[in-house]
Amino acid sequence: MNPQYKQYENTELWATIWQSLDELVENGDLEEKTPRGYIVGYLCEKLTKEQEQGK
């Protein structure tokens, strides 16, 4: 995994996003071109920052 996102790896948010991506890939709605850990970590970081800012 990407060390920059390690803090999110064992969180509920990480697991939820990972599972959601699994569903989208299985349905054929999404094709991943970037390693999954980077995608999930990026989304966790963005969502966490948005929540902290009260958006």
Secondary structure, DSSP 8 states (H G I E B T S, - for coil): --GGGGGGTTSHHHHHHHHHHHHHHHHTS----S-HHHHHHHHHHHHHHHHHTT-
